Amino acid sequence: MVKFAHISDVHLGGWKQEPLQDLNFQSFQMAVDACINQKTDFVLISGDLFDSAYPPIDILKKTFAEFRRLKDSKIPCFIIPGSHDYSVSGKTFLDVLEKAGFCKNVADFEIIDEKIILNPTIYEGVAIYGYPGRKSGLEVADLRKIKLNDSPGMFKIFMLHTTIDAAKGNLPIDAIESKSLPQADYYAMGHLHIDFQYQNFVYPGPIFPNNFQELEDLKYGSFYIVDTEETNSLKKIELKIKEIESFDIEIKTSLTATEKIISEIDKRDIKDKIVLLRVKGELETGKNSDIKFSQIEDFVKQKNAYFMLKNTHNLKTKEVELEIEVKNTEDIEKETIKIYSEKNPSDFNDLIPQLIHTLSMDKQEGETSESFTNRLLDEAKKVLRL
C-alpha cells in the first residue's frame, strides 16, 4: 500500500561544538540519502527539525539544500512542529520551508464546542493528521480533547510530538493516555529520544544523539522506514557515523589525575572516534582546577580522535569540616576565616575579609536593583583586582 520514512528529533543546530554539529547534520544527510535510495513515497518529520524556532542562517541554508534533494526526487515531506520548533507567536522557520514548497505542515485543526478537530492532509489514499508539540508538555491537556475529522477507507497516520503513558517510564512528566487518543493505523511519535514501539505507536529515536548521556546510551541516531506491504513493516535505519569510546574514571587526588587519565586513554585506539571522558569521585587532595584538561585534550588530538567531550558533574571536592570552639559568637566569622586559611593556604585568603565587607553593603534609598548590583560588582572587582 504505502512506504514512508518516519523521522523525528533532528535538532539541527543543537550542538554548540562545531564538530558535533557537523555530525548531526551529516546524520540528517544520511537519512535523506536512505529515503531517496529506498524510494519512499513520502517522509514524516514528527517535530524538532530544528533545535530552536529561529535557527542560525548557515543551518537554514544547508537544511534547505537537503529538502530540495527530496523535492527533486519527488518525495513529499509532511511535518509538525515540536517543542523546540514551537513558538508562542505560532511563527517559525518551518513556515518558510512550507512556503518554499519543501514540506507541508499537517497540524491543521479547529476548535468546535471545546473539542479540537483535526483535519487530514490527504496524499495518495493516506490521511495524515498532526498536532504540534509545545514547551513543557503543555500539549498533553489539548490531546485529551482531540477528535479526527474522519477519512473513511484511508490509511490513517497520526503525527504527535508528546509523551505517551506506555513510554513514560519513571520520568516525572505529564503523559497522554494512549487509549484516549483517536484511532489511527500508525502513530508517528516524536519528542522522547528513544527507540520505542508500543502497539502501533512508534518513537524512532533522534537522528543524532543530543547530549553526552545520549552519546553514551544511543551511540548513533536512527529512524524508521515503514512498508505496509511487508509482514514486518518496520525497518530500523541506523545512522552509524562515528564510533564512541567511553572512559569512566574515578579519581581521589587531582594532583596525579592528569597522568592517570592520559594513561587510561593511551590504552585504547581512539582514532577518528568520539571520546567521552567521564571523571568522577570525591577529591581528598587538591581541587578540580588542578586537572589539566587542556593537556588531556592535546593528547587526544595527538591520538587523532575526532572529538572529546568531558563530563565532571560527579567530580566533587571533599568538604572541609572546621571544628571551631568559639567563646564569643561575635568572633565566629574572623576565627572561621583564620582556620580555613590555615588549612587551605592561598593568596586569595588575604582578600576574604575585604570581599565579605564589600558584599555586605546595603542598598541605598532610591537606588535601583540594577544600580545596586552594578555597584556591588564594581567594588568586588576592585577587591579582586580585576
C-alpha positions as a printed Julia matrix, in Angstrom:
386×3 Matrix{Float64}:
   0.0    0.0    0.0
   2.46   2.67   1.15
   6.13   3.07   2.04
   7.21   6.05   4.11
  10.03   7.27   6.35
   9.39   8.26   9.94
  11.99  10.75  11.25
  11.92  12.76  14.45
  14.03  14.95  16.73
  16.67  16.07  14.24
  17.61  19.12  16.37
  19.69  20.82  13.68
  21.84  23.49  15.31
  21.54  21.89  18.73
  25.2   21.09  19.37
  27.33  24.13  20.21
  30.58  22.28  19.42
  31.1   22.57  15.68
  32.47  19.01  15.1
  29.35  17.51  16.71
  27.07  19.98  14.97
  28.61  18.77  11.69
  27.94  15.12  12.63
  24.35  15.99  13.48
  23.85  17.45  10.02
  25.69  14.61   8.3
  23.33  12.15  10.03
  20.39  14.07   8.62
  22.0   13.9    5.17
  22.41  10.14   5.57
  18.71   9.87   6.44
  17.76  11.85   3.31
  20.05   9.59   1.24
  18.29   6.5    2.59
  14.83   7.93   1.87
  15.84   8.66  -1.74
  17.69   5.39  -2.31
  14.84   3.29  -0.9
  12.28   5.22  -2.96
   9.95   6.1   -0.1
   6.56   7.53  -1.08
   6.89  10.34   1.44
   8.72  11.42   4.6
   7.26  12.28   8.02
   9.17  14.5   10.48
   7.46  14.36  13.88
   8.8   17.58  15.37
  12.05  19.27  16.36
  13.6   19.54  12.93
  15.5   22.49  14.37
  16.73  22.92  17.92
  15.09  26.35  18.15
  12.29  28.24  16.44
  14.89  30.59  14.94
  17.95  28.57  13.88
  21.2   30.17  12.59
  21.22  31.18   8.93
  24.01  28.73   7.99
  21.93  25.85   9.37
  18.93  27.05   7.39
  20.87  27.21   4.13
  22.14  23.64   4.47
  18.7   22.39   5.54
  17.02  23.95   2.51
  19.51  22.13   0.28
  18.54  18.75   1.78
  14.83  19.44   1.36
  15.49  20.41  -2.24
  17.05  16.96  -2.77
  13.83  15.36  -1.53
  11.72  17.61  -3.73
  13.87  16.91  -6.8
  13.36  13.19  -6.09
   9.58  13.83  -5.97
   9.36  12.72  -2.33
   6.99  14.99  -0.38
   7.66  15.74   3.28
   4.99  16.14   5.95
   5.96  17.78   9.22
   4.69  19.04  12.57
   6.38  21.5   14.95
   7.95  20.04  18.09
   8.61  21.56  21.49
  11.84  23.13  20.17
  10.28  24.28  16.88
   7.39  25.75  18.88
   6.96  29.5   19.1
   4.35  31.33  21.18
   3.71  33.57  18.18
   2.99  30.48  16.09
   5.57  31.59  13.52
   8.69  29.51  12.94
  11.09  28.77  10.09
   9.01  25.69   9.33
   6.64  28.21   7.73
   9.46  29.36   5.44
  10.17  25.76   4.41
   6.49  25.23   3.7
   6.12  28.43   1.66
   9.15  27.39  -0.38
   7.26  24.21  -1.27
   9.65  21.88   0.55
   7.23  20.45   3.11
   3.67  20.52   4.38
   2.8   21.27   7.99
  -0.07  18.86   8.71
  -1.04  20.45  12.05
  -4.41  21.59  10.71
  -7.13  21.88  13.34
 -10.09  23.9   14.55
 -11.82  24.24  17.92
 -15.53  23.37  17.98
 -17.51  23.15  21.24
 -14.29  22.83  23.28
 -13.17  19.93  21.11
 -10.08  20.12  18.89
 -10.96  18.74  15.48
  -8.02  17.67  13.32
  -8.36  17.89   9.55
  -6.41  15.4    7.43
  -3.84  16.09   4.75
  -4.67  13.61   2.02
  -1.88  12.11  -0.08
  -2.49   9.2   -2.45
  -5.07   7.48  -0.29
  -3.31   8.21   3.01
  -4.85  10.57   5.59
  -2.18  12.3    7.66
  -3.18  14.11  10.85
  -0.91  16.08  13.13
  -0.85  18.09  16.32
   2.17  20.21  17.36
   4.28  19.77  20.46
   4.61  22.59  22.95
   7.04  23.61  25.65
   6.9   21.7   28.96
   4.38  19.14  27.69
   1.55  21.68  27.53
   0.12  19.86  24.51
  -0.98  16.91  26.7
  -4.1   18.63  28.04
  -5.11  19.55  24.48
  -4.63  15.99  23.25
  -7.34  14.82  25.64
  -9.79  16.93  23.61
  -8.71  15.69  20.16
 -11.12  14.31  17.56
 -10.31  13.36  13.98
 -12.31  14.66  11.06
 -12.9   11.19   9.64
 -11.47   9.92   6.35
 -13.25   6.58   5.66
 -11.33   3.83   3.92
  -7.97   5.54   4.12
  -4.76   4.54   5.91
  -4.64   6.95   8.86
  -1.38   8.34  10.24
  -1.41  10.49  13.38
   1.74  12.58  13.93
   2.39  13.61  17.55
   5.24  15.25  19.44
   4.5   14.26  23.01
   4.89  11.55  25.68
   2.52   8.6   25.86
   1.93   6.76  29.13
   3.41   3.49  27.86
   6.75   5.19  27.11
   6.93   7.44  30.15
   8.68   5.02  32.49
   9.8    6.83  35.66
  10.05  10.25  34.05
   8.37  12.92  36.22
   6.39  14.39  33.32
   2.8   14.5   32.18
   1.83  11.95  29.54
  -1.19  11.32  27.35
  -3.05   8.06  27.85
  -2.59   6.12  24.62
  -6.1    4.64  24.91
  -7.64   8.11  24.97
  -6.26   9.11  21.55
  -8.38   8.75  18.38
  -7.9    5.56  16.4
  -5.18   5.57  13.72
  -3.29   2.93  11.76
   0.11   4.37  12.64
   1.15   6.87  15.31
   4.28   8.71  14.19
   5.66   9.82  17.54
   8.37  12.3   18.42
   9.78  14.07  21.5
  11.24  11.2   23.52
  14.73  10.36  22.29
  14.2    6.62  22.44
  13.72   3.75  20.0
  10.38   2.52  21.32
   7.34   0.69  20.0
   4.03   0.09  21.73
   1.33  -1.44  19.55
   1.3    0.96  16.57
   2.87   3.86  18.5
   6.46   4.33  17.31
   9.27   6.57  18.55
  12.18   6.31  16.08
  14.81   7.96  18.29
  16.77  11.1   17.37
  18.64  11.45  14.1
  21.77  12.04  16.19
  22.34  11.93  19.98
  21.81  15.36  21.5
  23.98  15.32  24.63
  26.76  13.47  26.48
  24.41  10.9   28.04
  22.67  10.15  24.74
  26.02   9.62  23.04
  26.84   7.09  25.79
  23.47   5.34  25.62
  22.48   5.53  21.94
  25.9    5.93  20.26
  24.25   6.97  16.97
  20.95   8.12  15.51
  18.16   6.22  13.81
  14.81   6.43  12.05
  12.27   4.02  10.54
  11.09   3.15   7.08
   7.57   1.73   7.19
   6.39  -0.52   4.35
   2.78  -1.6    4.88
   3.09  -4.34   2.24
   5.75  -6.17   4.26
   4.92  -8.64   7.06
   7.47  -6.9    9.26
   6.52  -3.41   8.23
   9.07  -1.54  10.39
  12.66  -1.32   9.22
  15.07   0.5   11.52
  17.73   2.54   9.72
  20.82   3.04  11.9
  22.89   6.11  11.16
  26.3    4.92  12.29
  28.53   7.88  11.62
  31.34   7.78  14.25
  32.3    5.21  16.86
  32.1    6.14  20.54
  34.87   5.39  23.04
  33.78   5.97  26.64
  36.06   6.42  29.65
  34.65   6.35  33.18
  37.49   7.3   35.51
  37.3    7.71  39.27
  39.92   9.84  41.0
  40.68  10.73  44.62
  43.51  13.19  44.14
  43.69  15.83  41.44
  47.48  16.05  41.73
  48.02  12.85  39.72
  44.68  12.82  37.88
  46.01  14.24  34.6
  48.6   11.48  34.26
  46.09   8.8   35.26
  43.53   9.94  32.69
  46.1   10.15  29.9
  47.39   6.69  30.83
  43.88   5.2   30.59
  43.19   6.87  27.24
  46.53   5.71  25.87
  45.49   2.06  26.36
  42.83   2.24  23.65
  42.52   3.01  19.96
  40.61   6.29  19.7
  41.49   7.23  16.12
  38.59   9.07  14.43
  36.3    8.28  17.38
  34.24  10.49  19.68
  35.89  10.27  23.09
  33.55  10.56  26.06
  35.51  11.28  29.22
  33.54  10.99  32.46
  35.62  11.95  35.51
  34.04  11.27  38.9
  34.89  10.84  42.56
  35.47  12.87  45.71
  38.81  14.61  45.81
  40.63  14.01  49.07
  43.52  16.24  47.99
  43.68  19.06  45.5
  40.88  20.7   43.56
  39.18  20.34  40.18
  41.25  23.09  38.58
  44.43  21.07  39.23
  43.38  18.63  36.49
  44.96  19.82  33.23
  42.13  19.15  30.81
  43.83  21.2   28.1
  46.79  18.8   28.27
  44.39  15.83  28.08
  42.65  17.37  25.04
  46.01  17.89  23.33
  46.89  14.24  23.93
  43.55  13.11  22.5
  44.2   15.22  19.37
  47.65  13.65  19.01
  45.95  10.25  19.05
  43.79  11.5   16.13
  40.44  11.25  17.89
  37.56  13.0   16.15
  36.46  14.97  19.21
  36.45  14.74  23.0
  33.62  15.61  25.37
  34.2   15.65  29.11
  31.76  15.33  31.98
  32.83  16.31  35.52
  29.35  16.56  37.03
  30.12  13.82  39.6
  33.58  15.13  40.48
  33.33  16.64  43.95
  35.76  18.35  46.27
  35.7   16.96  49.79
  34.02  19.44  52.07
  36.27  20.99  54.64
  34.93  20.39  58.13
  36.01  23.09  60.52
  35.9   22.28  64.22
  35.81  25.66  65.9
  35.3   26.4   69.54
  34.18  29.99  69.81
  33.58  31.6   73.16
  32.44  34.91  71.74
  29.99  34.38  68.88
  30.83  37.84  67.54
  34.27  36.48  66.56
  32.98  33.41  64.65
  33.45  34.96  61.21
  37.02  36.07  61.98
  38.01  32.72  63.51
  36.4   30.72  60.7
  38.38  32.65  58.08
  41.58  32.19  60.1
  41.18  28.4   60.45
  40.09  27.96  56.82
  43.14  29.95  55.67
  45.48  27.8   57.76
  44.03  24.6   56.29
  43.87  25.98  52.74
  46.81  28.33  52.22
  46.3   30.71  49.29
  46.97  34.34  48.35
  43.23  34.67  47.93
  42.7   34.3   51.7
  44.0   37.83  52.31
  41.13  39.16  50.21
  38.33  37.28  52.02
  37.66  39.88  54.77
  37.59  42.73  52.24
  35.3   40.76  49.93
  32.89  39.9   52.74
  32.81  43.56  53.78
  32.08  44.61  50.2
  29.29  42.07  49.74
  27.7   43.24  52.99
  26.96  46.7   51.61
  23.35  47.82  51.92
  21.18  49.04  49.1
  20.78  52.8   49.3
  17.42  54.51  49.48
  16.1   55.17  46.0
  18.8   53.01  44.35
  17.51  50.65  41.67
  18.29  46.93  41.89
  20.33  47.13  38.69
  22.42  50.06  40.01
  22.95  48.28  43.34
  24.06  45.09  41.58
  26.47  47.01  39.35
  27.9   48.87  42.36
  28.48  45.58  44.21
  30.19  44.07  41.18
  32.4   47.14  40.69
  33.51  47.1   44.33
  34.12  43.34  44.26
  36.25  43.73  41.11
  38.38  46.35  42.87
  38.99  43.95  45.77
  39.83  41.12  43.38
  41.94  43.47  41.24
  40.04  42.5   38.1
